[in-house]
Amino acid sequence: MSFTQQFSIEATRPSAGEIAALAEILPRDTPVYFSAVPTITPQELIAGAALLRKAGLEPVVHIAARRLGSAADLQALLDRLHGEADVRRLLVIGGDVEPIGPFADALAVIQKGRLRDAGIEEIGIGAYPEGHSRIPAGRLEASLDEKIAFAAAQGLRVHIVSQFSFSPELTLGWLRKLRTCGITKPVKVGMAGPTSVPGLLRYARRCGVNASLQGLLSGAAGSLLGHVGPDRLVEALSLAADIGDAAPHYFSFGGTVETARYACATARRLAAGHAMAKSN
């Protein structure tokens, strides 16, 4: 199966109408990551995950460790997510705030959160192809190893979800380094779905992916009009034979439904291209 076939998308507070539209566009069981933005309430998170499940999609809920007030709050949220939305997968992140409770980082949730007891079978953990502005590179690498080891010890399946990048060269180099270091877990490669160049620049600066800003601008041919998608990145990774189990993870900055349409169209286009290449 080609790189683009097993994609996932990320949604921020999708409405009931958007979820219904996603169900019409996306293949059944497509993972939809439900962002735990700071202003969202537990009830909104649970209701949104339940709608995704009912629509035939796979809800993957973000859990931001530092925003959890207590271990009891986490257990209550997980119990309801599993009981009301059959949530089996989480993306466990630190959350770029000071801790308000007992969980200092994502590793603490993995170690102490009793995720398996709450019906969780698989977790995603974050990674940063372009580095992190507040975490040294060596600590990022050690943290990734620790999270994988502790999750495996508790019987959790693990995949890696990367921050988005605009650079094929940086992303391929990072993926190859992961594989060289013996990390074989599936990787959801973060990429920004199509949106305006000013919008992408705004998100890039906010998320600390400045290293590939120049590549984005050159890829946009200097124009600030229209929409720009991750075509260069998708095509480069589709041709790579040494990146292991990897697939696109689309951030829907230009809109969840629009991103879903792009993901499906891209998967069809590249699958047709591969089929034609094999027949020649």
Residue, then its C-alpha position, 0 to 999 in steps of 0.5 A: m500500500s502506498f504512503t498516502q493511503q493510510f493517512s489521518i487528519e487533525a480536527t479542531r472542534p469540528s461541528a456536527g455538520e463537519i463530521a457528517a461531511l467527513a463521513e461522506i468524504l473519508p474512507r471508513d475508520t479513517p483516524v481523526y485526531f480531535s485536538a484538545v485546545p485549551t478552551i474545550t470542555p471535557q463534555e465537548l471532547i466526549a461529544g465530538a469523539a462520540l459523533l466521530r465514532k457514530a459516523g464510522l470514523e476512528p476518534v483519536v483524542h488529544i490528552a494534554a498532560r499539563r492541563l490535567g488538574s488531577a489523576a481523578d480528572l484524567q480517569a473520569l475523562l478516559d472512562r467517559l471517552h471509552g464508555e460513551a465514544d468507544v475511544r481506544r486511541l489517544l495522542v498523549i502530549g505535554g501541552d505548552v503550559e505550566p502544569i496545573g496538576p500532577f502530570a509534568d509531561a506526557l511521559a508521566v501520563i503514560q507511566k501513571g495514567r492507567l490507560r490500559d485499565a481505561g480501555i486504551e489500546e494505542i497511543g500516539i506520542g509527539a516528535y519534532p523533525e525541526g526540533h523544539s524551541r524549549i527542549p534540547a535535541g538530546r532530551l527529545e531523543a531520550s524522551l521518545d525512547e522512554k515513552i516507547a519503552f514505558a508504553a510497551a511495558q504496559g501493553l500499549r501499541v505506539h505510533i509517532v505523530s510528528q509536528f508539521s514541516f514544509s521541508p522534504e529534506l528535513t523530514l526525510g533526514w529525520l525519518r531516516k535517523l529514526r530508522t537508523c536508531g532502531i525505532t521502527k514504530p509507525v510514524k504519522v508524518g505531520m504536514a499542513g493541509p492546503t491553506s493560504v500562505p499567510g495562514l501557513l506562515r502564521y501557524a509555522r511561527r506559532c508552532g516553531v517550524n521556522a527552519s522550513l519557512q524559506g522552503l515554503l515561500s519558494g514552493a509558493a513561487g513568491s505568491l501570497l494568493g491562493h492556497v498552498g498544499p504539501d504536494r512536494l513533501v507528499e511526493a518526496l516521501s511517496l518515493a522514499a523506500d527507506i522510511g519504514d511504516a509511515a503515512p501522512h498526518y494532515f493538520s487542517f489549518g485551511g478547514t477540516v472538510e477541505t483537508a479531507r478532500y485534499a487527502c483523498a484526492t492526493a491518495r487517489r492521484l498517487a495510487a493511479g500514478h503508481a499503478m500506471a508506472k507498474s503497467n509500463 
